[in-house]
Amino acid sequence: MTTPIAYLEHLRLDAVRRELSSGESDQSVRGVAQKWGFTHVGRFSGQYRRRYGELPSQTLRRTEDNLA
């Protein structure tokens, strides 16, 4: 059970994670977060960390390392 707003937030966080994990070379955490409607990067980063246990920059870095 969750609220509609919380559900939509989870969908948006999942979309950000998928995009950060996609390996597109020209993306930044800030750009991807803003694309999915997260305007406050610090707050977004905290939400992301609570949901996935790592910072979005760590997801992006790990993806880049795996592609290298």
N, CA, C, O and CB atoms as a CASP TS submission, in Angstrom:
PFRMAT TS
TARGET T0000
AUTHOR 0000-0000-0000
METHOD Language model
MODEL 1
PARENT N/A
ATOM      1  N   MET     1       0.840  -1.188   0.000  1.00  0.00           N
ATOM      2  CA  MET     1       0.000   0.000   0.000  1.00  0.00           C
ATOM      3  C   MET     1       0.881   1.246   0.000  1.00  0.00           C
ATOM      4  O   MET     1       1.829   1.358   0.777  1.00  0.00           O
ATOM      5  CB  MET     1      -0.953   0.001   1.220  1.00  0.00           C
ATOM      6  N   THR     2       0.553   2.155  -0.869  1.00  0.00           N
ATOM      7  CA  THR     2       1.292   3.397  -0.971  1.00  0.00           C
ATOM      8  C   THR     2       0.353   4.470  -1.525  1.00  0.00           C
ATOM      9  O   THR     2      -0.718   4.165  -2.049  1.00  0.00           O
ATOM     10  CB  THR     2       2.557   3.228  -1.871  1.00  0.00           C
ATOM     11  N   THR     3       0.761   5.689  -1.403  1.00  0.00           N
ATOM     12  CA  THR     3      -0.035   6.784  -1.947  1.00  0.00           C
ATOM     13  C   THR     3       0.262   6.930  -3.444  1.00  0.00           C
ATOM     14  O   THR     3       1.307   6.481  -3.918  1.00  0.00           O
ATOM     15  CB  THR     3       0.261   8.117  -1.188  1.00  0.00           C
ATOM     16  N   PRO     4      -0.643   7.548  -4.176  1.00  0.00           N
ATOM     17  CA  PRO     4      -0.378   7.763  -5.607  1.00  0.00           C
ATOM     18  C   PRO     4       0.893   8.594  -5.847  1.00  0.00           C
ATOM     19  O   PRO     4       1.646   8.307  -6.777  1.00  0.00           O
ATOM     20  CB  PRO     4      -1.577   8.460  -6.260  1.00  0.00           C
ATOM     21  N   ILE     5       1.133   9.598  -5.034  1.00  0.00           N
ATOM     22  CA  ILE     5       2.325  10.435  -5.191  1.00  0.00           C
ATOM     23  C   ILE     5       3.592   9.619  -4.943  1.00  0.00           C
ATOM     24  O   ILE     5       4.558   9.730  -5.698  1.00  0.00           O
ATOM     25  CB  ILE     5       2.271  11.641  -4.228  1.00  0.00           C
ATOM     26  N   ALA     6       3.595   8.802  -3.894  1.00  0.00           N
ATOM     27  CA  ALA     6       4.766   7.969  -3.599  1.00  0.00           C
ATOM     28  C   ALA     6       5.002   6.960  -4.720  1.00  0.00           C
ATOM     29  O   ALA     6       6.148   6.685  -5.077  1.00  0.00           O
ATOM     30  CB  ALA     6       4.586   7.237  -2.253  1.00  0.00           C
ATOM     31  N   TYR     7       3.928   6.411  -5.270  1.00  0.00           N
ATOM     32  CA  TYR     7       4.047   5.468  -6.374  1.00  0.00           C
ATOM     33  C   TYR     7       4.689   6.142  -7.594  1.00  0.00           C
ATOM     34  O   TYR     7       5.596   5.583  -8.211  1.00  0.00           O
ATOM     35  CB  TYR     7       2.664   4.895  -6.741  1.00  0.00           C
ATOM     36  N   LEU     8       4.219   7.328  -7.931  1.00  0.00           N
ATOM     37  CA  LEU     8       4.795   8.052  -9.064  1.00  0.00           C
ATOM     38  C   LEU     8       6.256   8.398  -8.821  1.00  0.00           C
ATOM     39  O   LEU     8       7.070   8.340  -9.742  1.00  0.00           O
ATOM     40  CB  LEU     8       4.001   9.322  -9.339  1.00  0.00           C
ATOM     41  N   GLU     9       6.593   8.757  -7.585  1.00  0.00           N
ATOM     42  CA  GLU     9       7.988   9.051  -7.258  1.00  0.00           C
ATOM     43  C   GLU     9       8.859   7.816  -7.463  1.00  0.00           C
ATOM     44  O   GLU     9       9.970   7.915  -7.984  1.00  0.00           O
ATOM     45  CB  GLU     9       8.110   9.552  -5.807  1.00  0.00           C
ATOM     46  N   HIS    10       8.357   6.656  -7.056  1.00  0.00           N
ATOM     47  CA  HIS    10       9.117   5.412  -7.251  1.00  0.00           C
ATOM     48  C   HIS    10       9.307   5.131  -8.737  1.00  0.00           C
ATOM     49  O   HIS    10      10.379   4.698  -9.159  1.00  0.00           O
ATOM     50  CB  HIS    10       8.402   4.221  -6.571  1.00  0.00           C
ATOM     51  N   LEU    11       8.261   5.377  -9.533  1.00  0.00           N
ATOM     52  CA  LEU    11       8.394   5.176 -10.982  1.00  0.00           C
ATOM     53  C   LEU    11       9.461   6.102 -11.561  1.00  0.00           C
ATOM     54  O   LEU    11      10.270   5.684 -12.388  1.00  0.00           O
ATOM     55  CB  LEU    11       7.043   5.416 -11.689  1.00  0.00           C
ATOM     56  N   ARG    12       9.459   7.361 -11.123  1.00  0.00           N
ATOM     57  CA  ARG    12      10.443   8.317 -11.622  1.00  0.00           C
ATOM     58  C   ARG    12      11.851   7.931 -11.173  1.00  0.00           C
ATOM     59  O   ARG    12      12.795   8.037 -11.957  1.00  0.00           O
ATOM     60  CB  ARG    12      10.103   9.735 -11.141  1.00  0.00           C
ATOM     61  N   LEU    13      12.008   7.489  -9.932  1.00  0.00           N
ATOM     62  CA  LEU    13      13.320   7.049  -9.459  1.00  0.00           C
ATOM     63  C   LEU    13      13.800   5.839 -10.257  1.00  0.00           C
ATOM     64  O   LEU    13      14.975   5.749 -10.614  1.00  0.00           O
ATOM     65  CB  LEU    13      13.268   6.711  -7.956  1.00  0.00           C
ATOM     66  N   ASP    14      12.889   4.913 -10.534  1.00  0.00           N
ATOM     67  CA  ASP    14      13.252   3.742 -11.345  1.00  0.00           C
ATOM     68  C   ASP    14      13.708   4.162 -12.741  1.00  0.00           C
ATOM     69  O   ASP    14      14.655   3.596 -13.285  1.00  0.00           O
ATOM     70  CB  ASP    14      12.061   2.769 -11.450  1.00  0.00           C
ATOM     71  N   ALA    15      13.030   5.158 -13.319  1.00  0.00           N
ATOM     72  CA  ALA    15      13.403   5.640 -14.646  1.00  0.00           C
ATOM     73  C   ALA    15      14.790   6.275 -14.624  1.00  0.00           C
ATOM     74  O   ALA    15      15.587   6.063 -15.538  1.00  0.00           O
ATOM     75  CB  ALA    15      12.368   6.647 -15.160  1.00  0.00           C
ATOM     76  N   VAL    16      15.078   7.053 -13.585  1.00  0.00           N
ATOM     77  CA  VAL    16      16.408   7.655 -13.457  1.00  0.00           C
ATOM     78  C   VAL    16      17.460   6.563 -13.349  1.00  0.00           C
ATOM     79  O   VAL    16      18.494   6.630 -14.014  1.00  0.00           O
ATOM     80  CB  VAL    16      16.476   8.594 -12.227  1.00  0.00           C
ATOM     81  N   ARG    17      17.210   5.571 -12.530  1.00  0.00           N
ATOM     82  CA  ARG    17      18.192   4.486 -12.351  1.00  0.00           C
ATOM     83  C   ARG    17      18.445   3.755 -13.667  1.00  0.00           C
ATOM     84  O   ARG    17      19.589   3.458 -14.011  1.00  0.00           O
ATOM     85  CB  ARG    17      17.706   3.486 -11.280  1.00  0.00           C
ATOM     86  N   ARG    18      17.372   3.469 -14.397  1.00  0.00           N
ATOM     87  CA  ARG    18      17.538   2.808 -15.702  1.00  0.00           C
ATOM     88  C   ARG    18      18.390   3.654 -16.632  1.00  0.00           C
ATOM     89  O   ARG    18      19.270   3.141 -17.322  1.00  0.00           O
ATOM     90  CB  ARG    18      16.170   2.531 -16.351  1.00  0.00           C
ATOM     91  N   GLU    19      18.125   4.945 -16.648  1.00  0.00           N
ATOM     92  CA  GLU    19      18.878   5.814 -17.556  1.00  0.00           C
ATOM     93  C   GLU    19      20.339   5.940 -17.131  1.00  0.00           C
ATOM     94  O   GLU    19      21.233   5.933 -17.977  1.00  0.00           O
ATOM     95  CB  GLU    19      18.234   7.199 -17.617  1.00  0.00           C
ATOM     96  N   LEU    20      20.584   6.055 -15.828  1.00  0.00           N
ATOM     97  CA  LEU    20      21.971   6.136 -15.353  1.00  0.00           C
ATOM     98  C   LEU    20      22.718   4.838 -15.622  1.00  0.00           C
ATOM     99  O   LEU    20      23.936   4.844 -15.802  1.00  0.00           O
ATOM    100  CB  LEU    20      22.008   6.459 -13.854  1.00  0.00           C
ATOM    101  N   SER    21      22.001   3.740 -15.650  1.00  0.00           N
ATOM    102  CA  SER    21      22.619   2.428 -15.886  1.00  0.00           C
ATOM    103  C   SER    21      22.736   2.084 -17.359  1.00  0.00           C
ATOM    104  O   SER    21      23.305   1.050 -17.710  1.00  0.00           O
ATOM    105  CB  SER    21      21.828   1.355 -15.188  1.00  0.00           C
ATOM    106  N   SER    22      22.205   2.939 -18.227  1.00  0.00           N
ATOM    107  CA  SER    22      22.174   2.619 -19.657  1.00  0.00           C
ATOM    108  C   SER    22      23.524   2.786 -20.337  1.00  0.00           C
ATOM    109  O   SER    22      23.770   2.189 -21.385  1.00  0.00           O
ATOM    110  CB  SER    22      21.161   3.483 -20.351  1.00  0.00           C
ATOM    111  N   GLY    23      24.395   3.589 -19.752  1.00  0.00           N
ATOM    112  CA  GLY    23      25.723   3.760 -20.322  1.00  0.00           C
ATOM    113  C   GLY    23      25.832   4.813 -21.396  1.00  0.00           C
ATOM    114  O   GLY    23      26.831   4.845 -22.115  1.00  0.00           O
ATOM    115  N   GLU    24      24.846   5.677 -21.533  1.00  0.00           N
ATOM    116  CA  GLU    24      24.966   6.773 -22.494  1.00  0.00           C
ATOM    117  C   GLU    24      26.059   7.718 -22.016  1.00  0.00           C
ATOM    118  O   GLU    24      26.057   8.127 -20.855  1.00  0.00           O
ATOM    119  CB  GLU    24      23.608   7.529 -22.665  1.00  0.00           C
ATOM    120  N   SER    25      26.978   8.066 -22.880  1.00  0.00           N
ATOM    121  CA  SER    25      28.195   8.756 -22.477  1.00  0.00           C
ATOM    122  C   SER    25      28.004  10.221 -22.115  1.00  0.00           C
ATOM    123  O   SER    25      28.814  10.766 -21.365  1.00  0.00           O
ATOM    124  CB  SER    25      29.187   8.658 -23.559  1.00  0.00           C
ATOM    125  N   ASP    26      26.982  10.866 -22.611  1.00  0.00           N
ATOM    126  CA  ASP    26      26.854  12.312 -22.433  1.00  0.00           C
ATOM    127  C   ASP    26      25.909  12.720 -21.300  1.00  0.00           C
ATOM    128  O   ASP    26      25.484  13.875 -21.252  1.00  0.00           O
ATOM    129  CB  ASP    26      26.381  12.926 -23.709  1.00  0.00           C
ATOM    130  N   GLN    27      25.578  11.826 -20.411  1.00  0.00           N
ATOM    131  CA  GLN    27      24.613  12.157 -19.372  1.00  0.00           C
ATOM    132  C   GLN    27      25.294  12.537 -18.064  1.00  0.00           C
ATOM    133  O   GLN    27      26.412  12.113 -17.769  1.00  0.00           O
ATOM    134  CB  GLN    27      23.676  10.992 -19.143  1.00  0.00           C
ATOM    135  N   SER    28      24.578  13.353 -17.290  1.00  0.00           N
ATOM    136  CA  SER    28      25.019  13.713 -15.950  1.00  0.00           C
ATOM    137  C   SER    28      23.884  13.398 -14.993  1.00  0.00           C
ATOM    138  O   SER    28      22.725  13.317 -15.400  1.00  0.00           O
ATOM    139  CB  SER    28      25.438  15.219 -15.863  1.00  0.00           C
ATOM    140  N   VAL    29      24.215  13.222 -13.733  1.00  0.00           N
ATOM    141  CA  VAL    29      23.190  12.945 -12.731  1.00  0.00           C
ATOM    142  C   VAL    29      22.184  14.091 -12.704  1.00  0.00           C
ATOM    143  O   VAL    29      20.974  13.864 -12.700  1.00  0.00           O
ATOM    144  CB  VAL    29      23.824  12.739 -11.328  1.00  0.00           C
ATOM    145  N   ARG    30      22.685  15.311 -12.687  1.00  0.00           N
ATOM    146  CA  ARG    30      21.799  16.475 -12.639  1.00  0.00           C
ATOM    147  C   ARG    30      20.857  16.509 -13.842  1.00  0.00           C
ATOM    148  O   ARG    30      19.657  16.741 -13.688  1.00  0.00           O
ATOM    149  CB  ARG    30      22.622  17.765 -12.583  1.00  0.00           C
ATOM    150  N   GLY    31      21.393  16.280 -15.026  1.00  0.00           N
ATOM    151  CA  GLY    31      20.580  16.312 -16.231  1.00  0.00           C
ATOM    152  C   GLY    31      19.498  15.252 -16.256  1.00  0.00           C
ATOM    153  O   GLY    31      18.360  15.528 -16.636  1.00  0.00           O
ATOM    154  N   VAL    32      19.849  14.041 -15.851  1.00  0.00           N
ATOM    155  CA  VAL    32      18.878  12.944 -15.834  1.00  0.00           C
ATOM    156  C   VAL    32      17.815  13.216 -14.770  1.00  0.00           C
ATOM    157  O   VAL    32      16.625  13.017 -15.015  1.00  0.00           O
ATOM    158  CB  VAL    32      19.584  11.583 -15.566  1.00  0.00           C
ATOM    159  N   ALA    33      18.240  13.669 -13.596  1.00  0.00           N
ATOM    160  CA  ALA    33      17.284  13.965 -12.521  1.00  0.00           C
ATOM    161  C   ALA    33      16.305  15.043 -12.963  1.00  0.00           C
ATOM    162  O   ALA    33      15.101  14.914 -12.742  1.00  0.00           O
ATOM    163  CB  ALA    33      18.022  14.410 -11.241  1.00  0.00           C
ATOM    164  N   GLN    34      16.803  16.092 -13.576  1.00  0.00           N
ATOM    165  CA  GLN    34      15.922  17.167 -14.027  1.00  0.00           C
ATOM    166  C   GLN    34      14.990  16.697 -15.135  1.00  0.00           C
ATOM    167  O   GLN    34      13.834  17.116 -15.192  1.00  0.00           O
ATOM    168  CB  GLN    34      16.744  18.355 -14.510  1.00  0.00           C
ATOM    169  N   LYS    35      15.477  15.841 -16.003  1.00  0.00           N
ATOM    170  CA  LYS    35      14.639  15.298 -17.078  1.00  0.00           C
ATOM    171  C   LYS    35      13.419  14.579 -16.507  1.00  0.00           C
ATOM    172  O   LYS    35      12.337  14.632 -17.092  1.00  0.00           O
ATOM    173  CB  LYS    35      15.454  14.333 -17.962  1.00  0.00           C
ATOM    174  N   TRP    36      13.588  13.913 -15.372  1.00  0.00           N
ATOM    175  CA  TRP    36      12.506  13.155 -14.757  1.00  0.00           C
ATOM    176  C   TRP    36      11.783  13.935 -13.660  1.00  0.00           C
ATOM    177  O   TRP    36      11.037  13.352 -12.874  1.00  0.00           O
ATOM    178  CB  TRP    36      13.046  11.870 -14.190  1.00  0.00           C
ATOM    179  N   GLY    37      12.001  15.245 -13.605  1.00  0.00           N
ATOM    180  CA  GLY    37      11.198  16.100 -12.740  1.00  0.00           C
ATOM    181  C   GLY    37      11.739  16.340 -11.351  1.00  0.00           C
ATOM    182  O   GLY    37      11.028  16.892 -10.511  1.00  0.00           O
ATOM    183  N   PHE    38      12.965  15.948 -11.077  1.00  0.00           N
ATOM    184  CA  PHE    38      13.577  16.205  -9.773  1.00  0.00           C
ATOM    185  C   PHE    38      14.356  17.522  -9.878  1.00  0.00           C
ATOM    186  O   PHE    38      15.427  17.571 -10.483  1.00  0.00           O
ATOM    187  CB  PHE    38      14.521  15.010  -9.329  1.00  0.00           C
ATOM    188  N   THR    39      13.816  18.573  -9.290  1.00  0.00           N
ATOM    189  CA  THR    39      14.422  19.894  -9.448  1.00  0.00           C
ATOM    190  C   THR    39      15.440  20.213  -8.368  1.00  0.00           C
ATOM    191  O   THR    39      16.320  21.045  -8.588  1.00  0.00           O
ATOM    192  CB  THR    39      13.355  20.947  -9.452  1.00  0.00           C
ATOM    193  N   HIS    40      15.347  19.584  -7.222  1.00  0.00           N
ATOM    194  CA  HIS    40      16.291  19.823  -6.126  1.00  0.00           C
ATOM    195  C   HIS    40      17.229  18.615  -6.056  1.00  0.00           C
ATOM    196  O   HIS    40      16.857  17.558  -5.546  1.00  0.00           O
ATOM    197  CB  HIS    40      15.540  20.053  -4.746  1.00  0.00           C
ATOM    198  N   VAL    41      18.441  18.785  -6.572  1.00  0.00           N
ATOM    199  CA  VAL    41      19.360  17.649  -6.739  1.00  0.00           C
ATOM    200  C   VAL    41      19.737  17.022  -5.398  1.00  0.00           C
ATOM    201  O   VAL    41      19.859  15.800  -5.312  1.00  0.00           O
ATOM    202  CB  VAL    41      20.627  18.099  -7.472  1.00  0.00           C
ATOM    203  N   GLY    42      19.922  17.817  -4.361  1.00  0.00           N
ATOM    204  CA  GLY    42      20.273  17.273  -3.050  1.00  0.00           C
ATOM    205  C   GLY    42      19.174  16.395  -2.476  1.00  0.00           C
ATOM    206  O   GLY    42      19.443  15.317  -1.945  1.00  0.00           O
ATOM    207  N   ARG    43      17.951  16.854  -2.584  1.00  0.00           N
ATOM    208  CA  ARG    43      16.813  16.069  -2.098  1.00  0.00           C
ATOM    209  C   ARG    43      16.653  14.801  -2.932  1.00  0.00           C
ATOM    210  O   ARG    43      16.392  13.724  -2.396  1.00  0.00           O
ATOM    211  CB  ARG    43      15.513  16.907  -2.138  1.00  0.00           C
ATOM    212  N   PHE    44      16.812  14.938  -4.244  1.00  0.00           N
ATOM    213  CA  PHE    44      16.735  13.779  -5.130  1.00  0.00           C
ATOM    214  C   PHE    44      17.782  12.733  -4.746  1.00  0.00           C
ATOM    215  O   PHE    44      17.488  11.540  -4.681  1.00  0.00           O
ATOM    216  CB  PHE    44      16.925  14.208  -6.594  1.00  0.00           C
ATOM    217  N   SER    45      18.997  13.195  -4.493  1.00  0.00           N
ATOM    218  CA  SER    45      20.082  12.285  -4.160  1.00  0.00           C
ATOM    219  C   SER    45      19.767  11.487  -2.889  1.00  0.00           C
ATOM    220  O   SER    45      20.052  10.292  -2.813  1.00  0.00           O
ATOM    221  CB  SER    45      21.387  13.064  -3.986  1.00  0.00           C
ATOM    222  N   GLY    46      19.185  12.150  -1.905  1.00  0.00           N
ATOM    223  CA  GLY    46      18.789  11.459  -0.673  1.00  0.00           C
ATOM    224  C   GLY    46      17.706  10.428  -0.918  1.00  0.00           C
ATOM    225  O   GLY    46      17.764   9.325  -0.376  1.00  0.00           O
ATOM    226  N   GLN    47      16.712  10.777  -1.734  1.00  0.00           N
ATOM    227  CA  GLN    47      15.641   9.836  -2.070  1.00  0.00           C
ATOM    228  C   GLN    47      16.207   8.620  -2.798  1.00  0.00           C
ATOM    229  O   GLN    47      15.830   7.481  -2.522  1.00  0.00           O
ATOM    230  CB  GLN    47      14.567  10.524  -2.935  1.00  0.00           C
ATOM    231  N   TYR    48      17.101   8.881  -3.715  1.00  0.00           N
ATOM    232  CA  TYR    48      17.716   7.812  -4.506  1.00  0.00           C
ATOM    233  C   TYR    48      18.509   6.883  -3.588  1.00  0.00           C
ATOM    234  O   TYR    48      18.416   5.660  -3.698  1.00  0.00           O
ATOM    235  CB  TYR    48      18.638   8.402  -5.611  1.00  0.00           C
ATOM    236  N   ARG    49      19.275   7.465  -2.695  1.00  0.00           N
ATOM    237  CA  ARG    49      20.101   6.655  -1.790  1.00  0.00           C
ATOM    238  C   ARG    49      19.233   5.799  -0.865  1.00  0.00           C
ATOM    239  O   ARG    49      19.554   4.638  -0.608  1.00  0.00           O
ATOM    240  CB  ARG    49      21.025   7.560  -0.955  1.00  0.00           C
ATOM    241  N   ARG    50      18.150   6.363  -0.372  1.00  0.00           N
ATOM    242  CA  ARG    50      17.247   5.577   0.494  1.00  0.00           C
ATOM    243  C   ARG    50      16.655   4.402  -0.274  1.00  0.00           C
ATOM    244  O   ARG    50      16.500   3.313   0.278  1.00  0.00           O
ATOM    245  CB  ARG    50      16.109   6.470   1.055  1.00  0.00           C
ATOM    246  N   ARG    51      16.330   4.615  -1.526  1.00  0.00           N
ATOM    247  CA  ARG    51      15.681   3.549  -2.320  1.00  0.00           C
ATOM    248  C   ARG    51      16.669   2.487  -2.795  1.00  0.00           C
ATOM    249  O   ARG    51      16.336   1.302  -2.791  1.00  0.00           O
ATOM    250  CB  ARG    51      14.974   4.154  -3.529  1.00  0.00           C
ATOM    251  N   TYR    52      17.883   2.883  -3.208  1.00  0.00           N
ATOM    252  CA  TYR    52      18.811   1.942  -3.839  1.00  0.00           C
ATOM    253  C   TYR    52      20.077   1.660  -3.040  1.00  0.00           C
ATOM    254  O   TYR    52      20.855   0.782  -3.415  1.00  0.00           O
ATOM    255  CB  TYR    52      19.196   2.459  -5.170  1.00  0.00           C
ATOM    256  N   GLY    53      20.296   2.383  -1.951  1.00  0.00           N
ATOM    257  CA  GLY    53      21.453   2.108  -1.114  1.00  0.00           C
ATOM    258  C   GLY    53      22.768   2.639  -1.659  1.00  0.00           C
ATOM    259  O   GLY    53      23.837   2.270  -1.173  1.00  0.00           O
ATOM    260  N   GLU    54      22.699   3.493  -2.652  1.00  0.00           N
ATOM    261  CA  GLU    54      23.898   4.122  -3.197  1.00  0.00           C
ATOM    262  C   GLU    54      23.506   5.472  -3.798  1.00  0.00           C
ATOM    263  O   GLU    54      22.341   5.711  -4.114  1.00  0.00           O
ATOM    264  CB  GLU    54      24.584   3.205  -4.268  1.00  0.00           C
ATOM    265  N   LEU    55      24.480   6.329  -3.946  1.00  0.00           N
ATOM    266  CA  LEU    55      24.231   7.626  -4.556  1.00  0.00           C
ATOM    267  C   LEU    55      24.057   7.469  -6.066  1.00  0.00           C
ATOM    268  O   LEU    55      24.601   6.532  -6.650  1.00  0.00           O
ATOM    269  CB  LEU    55      25.382   8.606  -4.242  1.00  0.00           C
ATOM    270  N   PRO    56      23.314   8.360  -6.703  1.00  0.00           N
ATOM    271  CA  PRO    56      23.171   8.257  -8.157  1.00  0.00           C
ATOM    272  C   PRO    56      24.507   8.378  -8.884  1.00  0.00           C
ATOM    273  O   PRO    56      24.707   7.762  -9.931  1.00  0.00           O
ATOM    274  CB  PRO    56      22.222   9.326  -8.659  1.00  0.00           C
ATOM    275  N   SER    57      25.411   9.163  -8.333  1.00  0.00           N
ATOM    276  CA  SER    57      26.735   9.276  -8.957  1.00  0.00           C
ATOM    277  C   SER    57      27.487   7.952  -8.895  1.00  0.00           C
ATOM    278  O   SER    57      28.286   7.660  -9.784  1.00  0.00           O
ATOM    279  CB  SER    57      27.559  10.377  -8.274  1.00  0.00           C
ATOM    280  N   GLN    58      27.248   7.153  -7.871  1.00  0.00           N
ATOM    281  CA  GLN    58      27.882   5.836  -7.775  1.00  0.00           C
ATOM    282  C   GLN    58      27.321   4.895  -8.840  1.00  0.00           C
ATOM    283  O   GLN    58      28.063   4.110  -9.430  1.00  0.00           O
ATOM    284  CB  GLN    58      27.676   5.235  -6.368  1.00  0.00           C
ATOM    285  N   THR    59      26.025   4.974  -9.083  1.00  0.00           N
ATOM    286  CA  THR    59      25.416   4.162 -10.145  1.00  0.00           C
ATOM    287  C   THR    59      26.027   4.519 -11.488  1.00  0.00           C
ATOM    288  O   THR    59      26.412   3.642 -12.262  1.00  0.00           O
ATOM    289  CB  THR    59      23.884   4.363 -10.184  1.00  0.00           C
ATOM    290  N   LEU    60      26.111   5.818 -11.759  1.00  0.00           N
ATOM    291  CA  LEU    60      26.671   6.275 -13.025  1.00  0.00           C
ATOM    292  C   LEU    60      28.122   5.855 -13.159  1.00  0.00           C
ATOM    293  O   LEU    60      28.528   5.368 -14.214  1.00  0.00           O
ATOM    294  CB  LEU    60      26.548   7.788 -13.149  1.00  0.00           C
ATOM    295  N   ARG    61      28.914   6.036 -12.108  1.00  0.00           N
ATOM    296  CA  ARG    61      30.336   5.687 -12.135  1.00  0.00           C
ATOM    297  C   ARG    61      30.517   4.183 -12.363  1.00  0.00           C
ATOM    298  O   ARG    61      31.367   3.774 -13.155  1.00  0.00           O
ATOM    299  CB  ARG    61      31.024   6.115 -10.817  1.00  0.00           C
ATOM    300  N   ARG    62      29.724   3.363 -11.677  1.00  0.00           N
ATOM    301  CA  ARG    62      29.836   1.917 -11.829  1.00  0.00           C
ATOM    302  C   ARG    62      29.503   1.518 -13.269  1.00  0.00           C
ATOM    303  O   ARG    62      30.158   0.646 -13.839  1.00  0.00           O
ATOM    304  CB  ARG    62      28.902   1.187 -10.830  1.00  0.00           C
ATOM    305  N   THR    63      28.511   2.139 -13.842  1.00  0.00           N
ATOM    306  CA  THR    63      28.132   1.853 -15.222  1.00  0.00           C
ATOM    307  C   THR    63      29.258   2.229 -16.171  1.00  0.00           C
ATOM    308  O   THR    63      29.586   1.472 -17.084  1.00  0.00           O
ATOM    309  CB  THR    63      26.848   2.602 -15.598  1.00  0.00           C
ATOM    310  N   GLU    64      29.849   3.395 -15.956  1.00  0.00           N
ATOM    311  CA  GLU    64      30.950   3.832 -16.804  1.00  0.00           C
ATOM    312  C   GLU    64      32.146   2.909 -16.668  1.00  0.00           C
ATOM    313  O   GLU    64      32.814   2.611 -17.658  1.00  0.00           O
ATOM    314  CB  GLU    64      31.351   5.258 -16.462  1.00  0.00           C
ATOM    315  N   ASP    65      32.427   2.449 -15.443  1.00  0.00           N
ATOM    316  CA  ASP    65      33.550   1.528 -15.208  1.00  0.00           C
ATOM    317  C   ASP    65      33.310   0.189 -15.914  1.00  0.00           C
ATOM    318  O   ASP    65      34.246  -0.403 -16.452  1.00  0.00           O
ATOM    319  CB  ASP    65      33.755   1.301 -13.688  1.00  0.00           C
ATOM    320  N   ASN    66      32.061  -0.290 -15.914  1.00  0.00           N
ATOM    321  CA  ASN    66      31.754  -1.561 -16.559  1.00  0.00           C
ATOM    322  C   ASN    66      31.864  -1.480 -18.073  1.00  0.00           C
ATOM    323  O   ASN    66      32.134  -2.484 -18.733  1.00  0.00           O
ATOM    324  CB  ASN    66      30.368  -2.015 -16.175  1.00  0.00           C
ATOM    325  N   LEU    67      31.656  -0.286 -18.627  1.00  0.00           N
ATOM    326  CA  LEU    67      31.731  -0.131 -20.064  1.00  0.00           C
ATOM    327  C   LEU    67      33.167   0.054 -20.559  1.00  0.00           C
ATOM    328  O   LEU    67      33.466  -0.166 -21.733  1.00  0.00           O
ATOM    329  CB  LEU    67      30.887   1.038 -20.492  1.00  0.00           C
ATOM    330  N   ALA    68      34.039   0.458 -19.651  1.00  0.00           N
ATOM    331  CA  ALA    68      35.442   0.732 -20.037  1.00  0.00           C
ATOM    332  C   ALA    68      36.247  -0.525 -20.223  1.00  0.00           C
ATOM    333  O   ALA    68      37.433  -0.457 -20.545  1.00  0.00           O
ATOM    334  CB  ALA    68      36.117   1.595 -19.001  1.00  0.00           C
TER
END
